[in-house]
Amino acid sequence: MFAWKQRLKPSPNEAIEATLDLYLHMAEAVYQLGQIEEAADLVSRAVEVAQDFGETDPRLGRVLNRLGVIRCRQGRHTEAERLLKRAVGILERSLGPFHEESGNVVANLGNVYLRMGKNPQARASLERALAIAEGALGGKDLSVAWILDQLGELDNLENDIPSAVFSFRRSLTIKERLLGPDNWDVAVTLQKLGDVYVKQGRFNDAEPFLIRTITIRERIYGWQDPAMAKPLTTLAHLYSKQRKHGRAEQIVRYALSLFAGVLPCDHPEIIACLNLLAEVYRGLGRYIDADAVWKLAQGLVEGTETRRQIVQFEFPHPPRISGPAPQFETGG
């Protein structure tokens, strides 16, 4: 009986692990609810607990990685960089420099550098992470696709359009095979491809990718999802450049209604949306309306206009959107 009771008493490491798991599970729950500050606080406590394992234990590296990702999401990039570099060091010492987990943290560090505008460091980290992922996972895992998305973003920022398109297309192929054609993560890469083509002025090539992005998002989240506003605005911009102003008007006005529902009235996205609507009205020859929208945008920036003035330019119903399927035969 005494020995049985002795076995029930957890060891010091088991007690630490139980506490660590509790903090991490709680952090994951509040993170999924969008409570980022609360999640960061819980993971910070988890880091304090994991310190007891020592600087060579991968469990500490994993928790530091989680906190680094959250700090990046919060825009605290310098802190995220420090945390992730420490995590990389721990995981490389404990698991080896070519282990999948080490590569994942290197990829997260590359994303932080990308957000900080440190392009050379971002490229070095992302290319190293890609090499690790391709070696450990055969180049066909979702981790490879996510790294390719980040490399594509970097190439796009540096105006290396062929490389960006190559990365996004390869990512799209992996995601569609593993997730199916209608997954949200597939839509993310489709939108990135559409944005690259818009940047090139290849509007006919961009259109089907943007339409498919919107179709997938609508199927998963519905038309009321505020995240629909961004691809809708891009599509409206495309139609404006193609002089399809009638199509553009309803789309940009509906995007405006989505933005206005969740953002401050002087937010740059709302101002950009209004300026695009003014451009559309000029294309339609509705110069009085264009002038009114432009003045509203200026007034919101200066604080002389209020949110209630936006309502007259919103479109309450989802626009009808249809178009051709994306094709890759158009060239890189």
Backbone as numpy.savetxt, mean C-alpha at the origin, in Angstrom:
# Nx Ny Nz CAx CAy CAz Cx Cy Cz
2.64 -37.48 43.00 1.79 -36.28 43.00 2.66 -35.03 43.00
3.71 -35.05 43.82 4.58 -33.88 43.89 5.26 -33.62 42.55
5.75 -34.69 41.89 6.42 -34.53 40.59 5.46 -34.00 39.54
4.22 -34.47 39.59 3.22 -34.00 38.61 2.96 -32.50 38.77
2.87 -32.06 40.02 2.67 -30.62 40.27 3.89 -29.83 39.82
5.07 -30.40 39.99 6.28 -29.72 39.56 6.27 -29.49 38.06
5.80 -30.48 37.30 5.78 -30.35 35.84 4.79 -29.30 35.38
3.76 -29.04 36.16 2.77 -28.02 35.77 3.34 -26.61 35.86
4.32 -26.41 36.68 4.90 -25.07 36.83 5.72 -24.73 35.59
5.39 -23.64 34.89 6.12 -23.31 33.67 7.55 -22.88 33.97
8.42 -23.17 33.02 9.81 -22.72 33.12 9.85 -21.23 32.87
10.95 -20.55 33.26 11.05 -19.11 32.99 10.84 -18.76 31.52
11.43 -19.55 30.62 11.27 -19.27 29.19 9.82 -19.46 28.74
9.14 -20.46 29.28 7.74 -20.68 28.92 6.87 -19.52 29.38
7.17 -19.00 30.57 6.41 -17.85 31.08 6.64 -16.62 30.20
7.87 -16.41 29.76 8.19 -15.28 28.88 7.46 -15.44 27.56
7.48 -16.66 27.02 6.82 -16.90 25.74 5.31 -16.68 25.84
4.72 -17.11 26.95 3.28 -16.92 27.13 2.93 -15.43 27.18
3.72 -14.66 27.89 3.49 -13.21 27.96 3.69 -12.56 26.59
4.75 -13.00 25.90 5.04 -12.47 24.57 3.89 -12.75 23.62
3.40 -13.99 23.62 2.29 -14.37 22.73 1.04 -13.56 23.04
0.79 -13.31 24.33 -0.38 -12.53 24.72 -0.32 -11.13 24.13
0.82 -10.47 24.28 0.97 -9.11 23.74 0.81 -9.11 22.21
1.41 -10.09 21.56 1.37 -10.13 20.10 -0.03 -10.42 19.58
-0.76 -11.31 20.24 -2.13 -11.60 19.82 -3.02 -10.38 20.02
-2.85 -9.70 21.14 -3.63 -8.49 21.39 -3.28 -7.41 20.36
-2.00 -7.29 20.04 -1.56 -6.30 19.05 -2.17 -6.58 17.69
-2.17 -7.87 17.30 -2.74 -8.24 16.00 -4.22 -7.90 15.95
-4.92 -8.15 17.04 -6.36 -7.88 17.07 -6.66 -6.39 16.90
-5.98 -5.55 17.64 -6.26 -4.11 17.54 -5.74 -3.54 16.21
-4.66 -4.14 15.68 -4.13 -3.69 14.39 -5.17 -3.92 13.29
-5.81 -5.09 13.32 -6.83 -5.41 12.32 -8.03 -4.47 12.42
-8.24 -3.89 13.60 -9.33 -2.93 13.79 -8.90 -1.51 13.40
-7.65 -1.36 12.94 -7.15 -0.05 12.54 -6.62 0.80 13.67
-6.46 0.21 14.85 -5.97 0.96 16.01 -4.44 0.83 16.06
-3.79 1.62 15.22 -2.35 1.46 15.00 -1.55 1.86 16.23
-1.93 2.95 16.88 -1.20 3.40 18.07 -1.24 2.35 19.17
-2.42 1.77 19.38 -2.56 0.75 20.42 -1.72 -0.48 20.07
-1.73 -0.85 18.79 -0.92 -2.00 18.36 0.56 -1.74 18.59
1.00 -0.53 18.28 2.41 -0.19 18.46 2.80 -0.26 19.93
1.92 0.19 20.80 2.20 0.15 22.25 2.33 -1.29 22.72
1.46 -2.18 22.25 1.50 -3.58 22.67 2.75 -4.28 22.14
3.11 -3.99 20.90 4.31 -4.63 20.34 5.56 -4.08 21.02
5.55 -2.81 21.40 6.67 -2.25 22.16 6.86 -2.99 23.48
5.74 -3.33 24.13 5.82 -4.11 25.37 6.36 -5.51 25.07
5.93 -6.06 23.91 6.42 -7.39 23.53 7.94 -7.37 23.31
8.46 -6.27 22.75 9.91 -6.14 22.57 10.61 -6.16 23.92
10.05 -5.44 24.90 10.66 -5.43 26.23 10.70 -6.85 26.82
9.64 -7.61 26.61 9.60 -8.99 27.11 10.63 -9.85 26.38
10.69 -9.69 25.05 11.58 -10.54 24.24 13.05 -10.25 24.48
13.36 -9.09 25.07 14.76 -8.78 25.38 15.38 -9.86 26.28
14.53 -10.51 27.08 15.03 -11.52 28.01 15.60 -12.74 27.29
15.25 -12.91 26.02 15.79 -14.03 25.26 17.23 -13.76 24.82
17.62 -12.49 24.77 18.98 -12.14 24.35 19.07 -11.73 22.89
20.17 -11.06 22.56 20.36 -10.47 21.23 20.66 -11.49 20.13
20.75 -12.75 20.47 21.01 -13.76 19.43 19.79 -14.65 19.19
18.67 -14.33 19.81 17.48 -15.18 19.69 16.57 -14.64 18.59
16.16 -15.51 17.67 15.32 -15.03 16.55 13.97 -14.49 16.99
13.48 -14.92 18.16 12.20 -14.40 18.64 12.25 -12.89 18.87
13.38 -12.39 19.35 13.54 -10.95 19.52 13.57 -10.27 18.15
14.27 -10.88 17.19 14.33 -10.31 15.85 12.96 -10.21 15.20
12.12 -11.23 15.42 10.78 -11.22 14.82 9.91 -10.11 15.39
10.01 -9.91 16.71 9.20 -8.88 17.34 9.69 -7.48 16.93
10.98 -7.30 16.83 11.53 -6.02 16.35 11.05 -5.74 14.93
10.98 -6.79 14.12 10.50 -6.63 12.75 9.05 -6.13 12.75
8.22 -6.73 13.60 6.81 -6.30 13.67 6.70 -4.84 14.05
7.47 -4.45 15.06 7.40 -3.05 15.50 7.92 -2.12 14.41
8.97 -2.54 13.70 9.50 -1.72 12.62 8.48 -1.49 11.52
7.73 -2.54 11.18 6.69 -2.40 10.14 5.61 -1.43 10.58
5.22 -1.51 11.86 4.19 -0.59 12.36 4.70 0.84 12.38
5.95 1.04 12.80 6.51 2.39 12.82 6.57 2.98 11.41
6.86 2.13 10.44 6.85 2.60 9.04 5.44 3.04 8.66
4.46 2.25 9.05 3.07 2.59 8.76 2.69 3.92 9.42
3.26 4.20 10.57 2.99 5.45 11.28 3.76 6.63 10.71
4.66 6.37 9.77 5.50 7.43 9.21 6.72 7.74 10.04
7.00 6.92 11.04 8.18 7.12 11.89 9.35 6.33 11.30
9.83 6.80 10.17 10.74 6.01 9.35 12.13 5.85 9.96
12.63 6.87 10.62 13.96 6.75 11.22 13.96 5.68 12.30
12.92 5.66 13.12 12.81 4.63 14.15 12.62 3.25 13.52
11.81 3.20 12.46 11.60 1.92 11.77 12.91 1.39 11.20
13.71 2.28 10.62 15.01 1.86 10.08 15.89 1.25 11.17
15.95 1.92 12.32 16.79 1.42 13.42 16.31 0.05 13.90
15.01 -0.11 14.07 14.45 -1.38 14.54 14.70 -2.52 13.55
14.51 -2.23 12.28 14.65 -3.28 11.27 16.11 -3.66 11.04
17.01 -2.69 11.13 18.44 -3.03 11.01 18.87 -3.92 12.17
18.35 -3.63 13.34 18.66 -4.49 14.49 18.07 -5.89 14.29
16.84 -5.95 13.76 16.20 -7.24 13.51 16.97 -8.06 12.49
17.43 -7.39 11.42 18.21 -8.08 10.40 19.46 -8.69 11.02
20.16 -7.92 11.85 21.38 -8.41 12.48 21.13 -9.64 13.33
20.05 -9.62 14.10 19.74 -10.76 14.98 19.39 -12.00 14.16
18.54 -11.83 13.14 18.10 -12.99 12.36 19.23 -13.56 11.51
20.10 -12.69 11.01 21.22 -13.20 10.22 22.19 -13.98 11.10
22.39 -13.53 12.33 23.28 -14.26 13.24 22.68 -15.59 13.67
21.36 -15.59 13.88 20.72 -16.79 14.42 20.26 -17.77 13.35
19.80 -17.26 12.19 19.25 -18.14 11.15 20.12 -18.21 9.90
21.00 -17.24 9.74 21.84 -17.19 8.55 21.38 -16.10 7.60
22.30 -15.54 6.79 21.97 -14.41 5.93 21.06 -14.75 4.75
20.90 -16.04 4.43 20.09 -16.42 3.27 18.79 -17.11 3.67
18.44 -16.99 4.93 17.19 -17.58 5.40 16.01 -16.71 4.95
14.87 -17.36 4.70 13.68 -16.65 4.24 13.28 -15.52 5.19
13.31 -15.76 6.50 12.92 -14.73 7.46 13.86 -13.54 7.40
15.15 -13.80 7.26 16.11 -12.69 7.14 15.78 -11.86 5.91
15.46 -12.53 4.81 15.12 -11.83 3.58 13.88 -10.98 3.71
12.88 -11.48 4.44 11.65 -10.71 4.63 11.91 -9.40 5.37
12.79 -9.46 6.38 13.09 -8.24 7.13 13.92 -7.28 6.28
14.83 -7.81 5.48 15.60 -6.96 4.55 14.65 -6.25 3.58
13.61 -6.97 3.12 12.62 -6.36 2.24 11.86 -5.25 2.95
11.49 -5.47 4.21 10.81 -4.42 4.98 11.71 -3.20 5.16
13.00 -3.44 5.36 13.95 -2.33 5.48 14.03 -1.57 4.16
14.02 -2.31 3.05 14.02 -1.65 1.74 12.80 -0.78 1.54
11.65 -1.23 2.02 10.43 -0.43 1.91 10.54 0.85 2.73
11.16 0.76 3.91 11.37 1.97 4.72 12.26 2.96 3.97
13.34 2.47 3.39 14.23 3.35 2.63 13.48 3.99 1.45
12.60 3.21 0.82 11.80 3.73 -0.29 10.93 4.88 0.18
10.29 4.72 1.35 9.43 5.78 1.89 10.25 7.00 2.32
11.51 6.78 2.69 12.37 7.89 3.12 13.02 8.61 1.94
12.84 8.07 0.74 13.47 8.67 -0.43 14.95 8.32 -0.56
15.40 7.31 0.18 16.79 6.86 0.08 16.87 5.76 -0.97
16.81 6.17 -2.23 16.68 5.21 -3.31 17.84 4.22 -3.43
19.10 4.67 -3.34 20.19 3.68 -3.45 20.12 2.60 -2.37
19.85 3.01 -1.12 19.74 2.03 -0.04 18.53 1.12 -0.26
17.43 1.71 -0.76 16.23 0.92 -1.02 16.52 -0.14 -2.08
17.19 0.24 -3.15 17.47 -0.72 -4.22 18.38 -1.83 -3.73
19.42 -1.46 -2.98 20.34 -2.48 -2.47 19.61 -3.48 -1.59
18.75 -2.99 -0.70 18.02 -3.88 0.20 17.01 -4.74 -0.55
16.27 -4.14 -1.47 15.24 -4.88 -2.17 15.83 -5.93 -3.11
16.91 -5.58 -3.79 17.54 -6.56 -4.68 18.14 -7.71 -3.88
18.69 -7.39 -2.72 19.22 -8.45 -1.85 18.09 -9.32 -1.35
16.97 -8.70 -0.94 15.82 -9.47 -0.47 15.26 -10.36 -1.58
15.23 -9.84 -2.81 14.72 -10.62 -3.93 15.60 -11.84 -4.19
16.91 -11.64 -4.12 17.84 -12.76 -4.33 17.65 -13.83 -3.26
17.44 -13.42 -2.01 17.22 -14.37 -0.92 15.91 -15.12 -1.16
14.85 -14.37 -1.49 13.54 -15.00 -1.70 13.56 -15.96 -2.88
14.23 -15.58 -3.95 14.30 -16.46 -5.11 15.09 -17.73 -4.79
16.12 -17.58 -3.97 16.90 -18.75 -3.59 16.16 -19.66 -2.63
15.48 -19.05 -1.66 14.80 -19.84 -0.62 13.45 -20.37 -1.07
12.79 -19.63 -1.97 11.41 -19.96 -2.32 11.22 -20.31 -3.78
12.30 -20.33 -4.55 12.20 -20.69 -5.95 11.62 -19.61 -6.84
11.47 -18.39 -6.32 11.03 -17.28 -7.15 9.54 -17.25 -7.44
8.75 -18.09 -6.76 7.33 -18.18 -7.11 6.41 -17.96 -5.91
6.95 -17.47 -4.82 6.16 -17.24 -3.61 5.64 -15.81 -3.60
4.59 -15.57 -2.79 4.04 -14.23 -2.68 5.07 -13.23 -2.18
6.01 -13.67 -1.35 7.06 -12.76 -0.88 7.83 -12.18 -2.06
8.07 -13.00 -3.07 8.76 -12.53 -4.28 7.92 -11.46 -4.97
6.61 -11.69 -5.07 5.73 -10.72 -5.72 5.72 -9.39 -5.00
5.69 -9.43 -3.66 5.65 -8.18 -2.89 6.96 -7.39 -3.07
8.07 -8.09 -3.11 9.35 -7.41 -3.34 9.39 -6.81 -4.74
8.88 -7.55 -5.71 8.83 -7.04 -7.09 7.97 -5.78 -7.18
6.87 -5.74 -6.42 6.04 -4.53 -6.39 6.85 -3.32 -5.91
7.65 -3.53 -4.87 8.43 -2.42 -4.32 9.54 -2.00 -5.30
10.16 -2.97 -5.93 11.17 -2.63 -6.94 10.54 -1.88 -8.11
9.34 -2.29 -8.49 8.64 -1.58 -9.55 8.34 -0.14 -9.17
7.92 0.07 -7.91 7.70 1.44 -7.43 8.97 2.27 -7.54
10.09 1.67 -7.14 11.37 2.38 -7.18 11.76 2.71 -8.61
11.61 1.74 -9.52 11.91 1.98 -10.93 11.04 3.09 -11.49
9.76 3.10 -11.11 8.84 4.13 -11.58 9.27 5.51 -11.08
9.68 5.58 -9.82 10.15 6.85 -9.26 11.37 7.37 -10.01
12.22 6.43 -10.44 13.45 6.81 -11.14 13.27 6.84 -12.65
12.01 6.76 -13.10 11.66 6.85 -14.52 12.28 5.74 -15.37
12.58 4.61 -14.75 13.01 3.43 -15.51 11.75 2.61 -15.81
10.97 3.07 -16.77 9.65 2.51 -17.01 9.70 1.05 -17.47
10.59 0.68 -18.40 10.62 -0.75 -18.80 10.88 -1.69 -17.62
11.79 -1.30 -16.71 12.06 -2.15 -15.56 10.85 -2.20 -14.62
10.17 -1.06 -14.46 8.99 -1.03 -13.60 7.91 -1.95 -14.14
7.65 -1.86 -15.44 6.63 -2.70 -16.06 6.99 -4.18 -15.93
8.28 -4.50 -16.15 8.74 -5.89 -16.03 8.49 -6.42 -14.62
8.82 -5.62 -13.60 8.64 -6.06 -12.21 7.16 -6.25 -11.89
6.32 -5.29 -12.30 4.89 -5.39 -11.99 4.25 -6.56 -12.73
4.64 -6.78 -13.97 4.06 -7.90 -14.71 4.45 -9.24 -14.08
5.69 -9.35 -13.68 6.13 -10.60 -13.05 5.39 -10.81 -11.73
5.24 -9.73 -10.95 4.49 -9.81 -9.70 3.05 -10.24 -9.96
2.43 -9.65 -10.97 1.04 -9.96 -11.31 0.87 -11.43 -11.67
1.82 -11.96 -12.42 1.75 -13.38 -12.81 1.78 -14.29 -11.58
2.66 -13.98 -10.64 2.77 -14.79 -9.41 1.49 -14.68 -8.60
0.99 -13.46 -8.42 -0.20 -13.27 -7.59 -1.43 -13.94 -8.20
-1.61 -13.82 -9.51 -2.78 -14.43 -10.13 -2.73 -15.95 -10.02
-1.54 -16.52 -10.11 -1.42 -17.97 -10.00 -1.71 -18.45 -8.58
-1.24 -17.71 -7.57 -1.38 -18.13 -6.19 -2.70 -17.68 -5.54
-3.22 -16.54 -5.97 -4.39 -15.95 -5.32 -5.65 -15.96 -6.16
-5.49 -16.18 -7.47 -6.63 -16.08 -8.36 -6.75 -14.69 -8.95
-7.59 -14.52 -9.97 -7.65 -13.24 -10.69 -8.38 -12.13 -9.97
-9.15 -12.44 -8.94 -10.03 -11.43 -8.33 -9.64 -11.09 -6.90
-8.40 -11.30 -6.54 -7.94 -11.01 -5.19 -7.56 -9.54 -5.06
-7.74 -9.00 -3.82 -7.40 -7.60 -3.59 -5.93 -7.32 -3.89
-5.04 -8.25 -3.51 -3.61 -8.03 -3.73 -3.28 -7.98 -5.23
-4.04 -8.70 -6.03 -3.88 -8.61 -7.48 -4.25 -7.20 -7.96
-5.30 -6.65 -7.38 -5.73 -5.30 -7.76 -4.66 -4.26 -7.45
-3.90 -4.47 -6.38 -2.83 -3.53 -6.03 -1.82 -3.43 -7.16
-1.40 -4.58 -7.69 -0.41 -4.57 -8.77 -1.02 -4.07 -10.07
-2.27 -4.40 -10.33 -2.94 -3.88 -11.53 -2.95 -2.36 -11.52
-3.24 -1.78 -10.36 -3.26 -0.32 -10.28 -1.87 0.27 -10.51
-0.85 -0.39 -9.98 0.51 0.11 -10.18 0.87 0.08 -11.67
0.47 -0.97 -12.36 0.72 -1.04 -13.81 -0.03 0.08 -14.53
-1.28 0.27 -14.15 -2.06 1.35 -14.77 -1.42 2.70 -14.56
-0.94 2.95 -13.34 -0.30 4.23 -13.03 0.96 4.45 -13.87
1.74 3.38 -14.08 2.95 3.50 -14.90 2.58 3.89 -16.32
1.57 3.25 -16.87 1.16 3.55 -18.25 0.60 4.97 -18.37
-0.13 5.42 -17.34 -0.63 6.80 -17.35 0.55 7.77 -17.35
1.55 7.48 -16.54 2.72 8.33 -16.46 3.41 8.45 -17.82
3.38 7.36 -18.59 3.97 7.36 -19.94 3.09 8.04 -20.96
1.84 8.30 -20.60 0.90 8.81 -21.59 0.30 7.72 -22.45
0.46 6.44 -22.03 -0.08 5.31 -22.79 -1.47 4.99 -22.23
-2.41 5.88 -22.55 -3.72 5.82 -21.91 -4.52 4.60 -22.35
-4.42 4.20 -23.60 -5.15 3.02 -24.06 -4.66 1.76 -23.35
-3.36 1.70 -23.07 -2.81 0.56 -22.34 -3.21 0.60 -20.88
-3.27 1.80 -20.31 -3.58 1.93 -18.88 -5.04 1.62 -18.56
-5.93 2.00 -19.45 -7.37 1.92 -19.15 -7.83 0.54 -18.67
-7.54 -0.56 -19.38 -8.06 -1.86 -18.90 -7.51 -2.28 -17.55
-6.27 -1.90 -17.23 -5.71 -2.25 -15.92 -6.43 -1.50 -14.81
-6.74 -0.23 -15.04 -7.44 0.56 -14.03 -8.88 0.07 -13.87
-9.53 -0.26 -14.98 -10.90 -0.74 -14.91 -10.96 -2.07 -14.15
-10.00 -2.95 -14.41 -9.99 -4.23 -13.70 -9.71 -4.01 -12.22
-8.84 -3.07 -11.89 -8.59 -2.72 -10.49 -9.89 -2.33 -9.79
-10.62 -1.43 -10.41 -11.87 -0.93 -9.82 -12.90 -2.05 -9.72
-12.97 -2.92 -10.72 -13.93 -4.02 -10.71 -13.66 -4.97 -9.56
-12.39 -5.29 -9.33 -12.03 -6.20 -8.23 -12.36 -5.55 -6.89
-11.98 -4.29 -6.72 -12.25 -3.60 -5.45 -13.76 -3.52 -5.19
-14.53 -3.25 -6.24 -15.98 -3.14 -6.07 -16.57 -4.48 -5.66
-16.06 -5.57 -6.24 -16.58 -6.90 -5.93 -16.29 -7.28 -4.47
-15.12 -6.87 -3.98 -14.71 -7.26 -2.62 -15.29 -6.33 -1.56
-15.17 -5.01 -1.80 -15.50 -4.03 -0.74 -16.75 -3.20 -1.04
-17.19 -3.18 -2.29 -18.36 -2.38 -2.63 -17.98 -0.96 -3.04
-18.93 -0.27 -3.61 -18.69 1.07 -4.13 -18.47 2.11 -3.03
-18.90 1.80 -1.82 -18.77 2.79 -0.74 -17.38 2.80 -0.11
-16.51 1.90 -0.51 -15.16 1.82 0.07 -14.37 3.08 -0.30
-13.88 3.84 0.67 -13.12 5.06 0.35 -11.88 4.80 -0.49
-11.30 3.57 -0.39 -10.11 3.27 -1.18 -10.40 3.24 -2.68
-11.68 3.21 -3.05 -12.04 3.25 -4.48 -11.72 4.62 -5.09
-11.64 5.64 -4.25 -11.50 7.00 -4.77 -10.23 7.19 -5.58
-9.12 6.60 -5.13 -7.84 6.83 -5.79 -7.82 6.26 -7.21
-8.15 4.97 -7.43 -8.15 4.47 -8.80 -9.21 5.15 -9.67
-10.33 5.56 -9.06 -11.33 6.28 -9.84 -10.79 7.62 -10.32
-10.07 8.32 -9.46 -9.48 9.60 -9.84 -8.47 9.42 -10.97
-7.66 8.36 -10.87 -6.68 8.09 -11.93 -7.38 7.81 -13.25
-8.47 7.04 -13.20 -9.21 6.73 -14.43 -9.86 7.99 -15.00
-10.39 8.84 -14.14 -10.98 10.10 -14.61 -9.91 10.99 -15.25
-8.74 11.03 -14.66 -7.62 11.79 -15.24 -7.28 11.24 -16.63
-7.26 9.92 -16.74 -6.97 9.29 -18.03 -8.01 9.71 -19.07
-9.30 9.64 -18.71 -10.35 10.01 -19.66 -10.28 11.49 -20.02
-9.90 12.31 -19.08 -9.75 13.73 -19.37 -8.66 13.95 -20.41
-7.54 13.24 -20.26 -6.45 13.36 -21.24 -6.85 12.82 -22.60
-7.75 11.83 -22.62 -8.24 11.27 -23.87 -9.38 12.11 -24.46
-9.73 13.19 -23.77 -10.83 14.07 -24.16 -12.19 13.36 -24.10
-12.29 12.36 -23.22 -13.57 11.69 -22.97 -14.16 12.31 -21.70
-14.49 13.59 -21.82 -14.85 14.36 -20.63 -16.19 13.93 -20.03
-17.11 13.45 -20.87 -18.39 12.99 -20.35 -18.21 11.80 -19.42
-17.33 10.85 -19.79 -17.04 9.72 -18.92 -16.35 10.18 -17.64
-15.44 11.12 -17.81 -14.63 11.56 -16.67 -15.46 12.26 -15.61
-16.50 13.01 -16.03 -17.23 13.85 -15.07 -17.85 13.04 -13.94
-18.67 12.02 -14.28 -19.33 11.25 -13.22 -18.32 10.54 -12.34
-17.23 10.04 -12.94 -16.24 9.30 -12.18 -15.55 10.19 -11.15
-15.12 11.37 -11.59 -14.39 12.24 -10.66 -15.33 12.80 -9.60
-16.59 13.03 -9.96 -17.54 13.53 -8.95 -17.86 12.45 -7.91
-17.92 11.20 -8.33 -18.15 10.13 -7.36 -16.91 9.95 -6.48
-15.73 10.03 -7.08 -14.49 9.96 -6.29 -14.46 11.09 -5.27
-14.92 12.27 -5.65 -14.98 13.41 -4.73 -15.89 13.10 -3.55
-17.02 12.45 -3.80 -17.95 12.13 -2.72 -17.31 11.13 -1.73
-16.50 10.19 -2.26 -15.82 9.24 -1.38 -14.74 9.93 -0.55
-13.94 10.77 -1.20 -12.90 11.51 -0.48 -13.52 12.40 0.60
-14.59 13.11 0.23 -15.20 14.07 1.16 -15.80 13.38 2.38
-16.12 12.09 2.25 -16.70 11.37 3.36 -15.71 11.01 4.46
-14.42 11.02 4.13 -13.43 10.55 5.12 -12.26 11.51 5.34
-12.11 12.52 4.50 -10.95 13.41 4.60 -11.36 14.82 4.99
-10.45 15.57 5.63 -10.73 17.00 5.88 -10.94 17.72 4.55
-11.77 18.76 4.59 -12.16 19.41 3.33 -10.99 20.10 2.63
-9.89 20.38 3.35 -8.75 21.01 2.71 -7.64 19.99 2.40
-7.98 18.71 2.44 -6.98 17.67 2.18 -6.51 17.74 0.72
-5.22 17.50 0.45 -4.70 17.58 -0.93 -5.46 16.70 -1.92
-5.95 15.53 -1.47 -6.69 14.65 -2.40 -7.99 15.31 -2.85
-8.67 16.00 -1.94 -9.92 16.69 -2.30 -9.62 17.87 -3.22
-8.58 18.61 -2.92 -8.21 19.75 -3.76 -7.83 19.27 -5.16
-7.05 18.18 -5.24 -6.66 17.65 -6.54 -7.88 17.16 -7.32
-8.83 16.56 -6.60 -10.05 16.07 -7.23 -10.87 17.24 -7.81
-10.98 18.30 -7.05 -11.70 19.49 -7.53 -11.00 20.11 -8.73
-9.69 20.19 -8.68 -8.96 20.76 -9.82 -9.14 19.90 -11.08
-9.18 18.58 -10.90 -9.43 17.70 -12.04 -10.84 17.91 -12.58
-11.82 18.08 -11.68 -13.19 18.33 -12.12 -13.28 19.65 -12.89
-12.55 20.66 -12.44 -12.52 21.94 -13.17 -11.96 21.73 -14.58
-10.92 20.91 -14.69 -10.34 20.61 -16.00 -11.35 19.89 -16.89
-12.11 18.96 -16.31 -13.14 18.23 -17.06 -14.21 19.19 -17.55
-14.65 20.09 -16.68 -15.69 21.05 -17.08 -15.19 21.96 -18.21
-13.93 22.35 -18.14 -13.40 23.16 -19.25 -13.42 22.36 -20.55
-13.10 21.07 -20.45 -13.14 20.23 -21.65 -14.54 20.09 -22.21
-15.55 20.17 -21.33 -16.94 20.09 -21.77 -17.49 21.45 -22.21
-16.67 22.49 -22.08 -17.13 23.83 -22.44 -18.00 24.46 -21.37
-18.03 23.90 -20.18 -18.84 24.43 -19.08 -17.95 25.33 -18.22
-17.64 26.49 -18.75 -16.62 27.35 -18.14 -17.09 27.97 -16.82
-18.38 28.22 -16.69 -18.90 28.78 -15.44 -18.73 27.76 -14.32
-19.08 26.49 -14.62 -18.90 25.44 -13.62 -17.42 25.23 -13.28
-16.58 25.29 -14.31 -15.14 25.11 -14.08 -14.60 26.19 -13.16
-15.05 27.42 -13.39 -14.59 28.54 -12.56 -15.09 28.38 -11.12
-16.33 27.91 -10.96 -16.89 27.73 -9.61 -16.12 26.65 -8.85
-15.78 25.56 -9.52 -15.04 24.49 -8.86 -13.64 24.95 -8.49
-13.00 25.66 -9.41 -11.64 26.15 -9.13 -11.65 27.11 -7.93
-12.64 28.00 -7.88 -12.74 28.94 -6.76 -13.01 28.19 -5.44
-13.82 27.13 -5.51 -14.09 26.34 -4.31 -12.79 25.71 -3.80
-12.00 25.16 -4.71 -10.73 24.54 -4.31 -9.83 25.56 -3.62
-9.74 26.75 -4.21 -8.92 27.80 -3.61 -9.47 28.22 -2.24
-10.80 28.31 -2.14 -11.42 28.72 -0.88 -11.21 27.70 0.23
-11.22 26.42 -0.13 -10.98 25.38 0.88 -9.55 25.45 1.41
-8.62 25.74 0.51 -7.22 25.89 0.92 -7.05 27.10 1.82
-7.71 28.19 1.49 -7.56 29.44 2.24 -8.46 29.50 3.48
-9.41 28.54 3.59 -10.29 28.52 4.74 -11.51 29.40 4.62
-11.79 29.91 3.42 -12.96 30.77 3.23 -14.19 29.99 2.77
-14.03 28.71 2.42 -15.13 27.85 2.03 -15.21 26.66 3.00
-16.36 26.00 3.06 -16.57 24.90 3.98 -16.98 23.63 3.23
-17.03 22.53 3.96 -17.36 21.24 3.37 -18.72 21.26 2.66
-19.68 22.00 3.19 -21.03 21.95 2.62 -21.07 22.44 1.18
-20.06 23.22 0.77 -20.01 23.70 -0.61 -19.60 22.59 -1.59
-18.98 21.53 -1.05 -18.53 20.45 -1.92 -19.71 19.64 -2.45
-20.78 19.56 -1.66 -21.89 18.66 -1.96 -22.45 18.87 -3.36
-22.54 20.12 -3.80 -23.15 20.40 -5.10 -22.38 19.78 -6.26
-21.11 19.40 -6.03 -20.31 18.83 -7.11 -20.09 17.32 -6.95
-20.66 16.74 -5.89 -20.54 15.29 -5.71 -21.53 14.57 -6.61
-21.22 13.30 -6.89 -22.13 12.45 -7.65 -22.53 11.29 -6.74
-23.82 11.15 -6.41 -24.21 10.22 -5.35 -24.23 8.75 -5.75
-24.24 8.45 -7.06 -24.39 7.07 -7.50 -23.10 6.57 -8.15
-22.78 5.28 -7.98 -21.58 4.74 -8.63 -21.66 4.90 -10.14
-20.57 5.30 -10.76 -20.57 5.45 -12.22 -20.55 4.09 -12.91
-21.01 4.05 -14.14 -20.91 2.82 -14.93 -19.52 2.76 -15.56
-18.85 1.64 -15.33 -17.49 1.51 -15.83 -17.36 0.17 -16.54
-16.91 0.22 -17.78 -16.65 -1.01 -18.53 -15.55 -0.72 -19.53
-14.91 -1.79 -19.97 -13.83 -1.60 -20.93 -13.19 -2.92 -21.29
-12.17 -2.89 -22.13 -11.51 -4.12 -22.58 -10.68 -4.76 -21.49
-10.40 -6.04 -21.65 -9.52 -6.75 -20.71 -8.09 -6.33 -20.93
-7.27 -6.34 -19.88 -5.85 -5.98 -20.04 -5.14 -6.93 -20.99
-4.26 -6.36 -21.79 -3.44 -7.14 -22.71 -1.97 -6.80 -22.49
-1.11 -7.80 -22.59 0.32 -7.56 -22.42 1.04 -7.43 -23.76
0.30 -7.62 -24.86 0.96 -7.60 -26.16 1.34 -6.20 -26.65
1.00 -5.18 -25.84 1.25 -3.80 -26.27 2.71 -3.40 -26.10
3.51 -4.28 -25.49 4.93 -3.94 -25.33 5.21 -3.39 -23.95
6.52 -3.36 -23.57 6.89 -2.93 -22.22 7.06 -1.46 -22.13
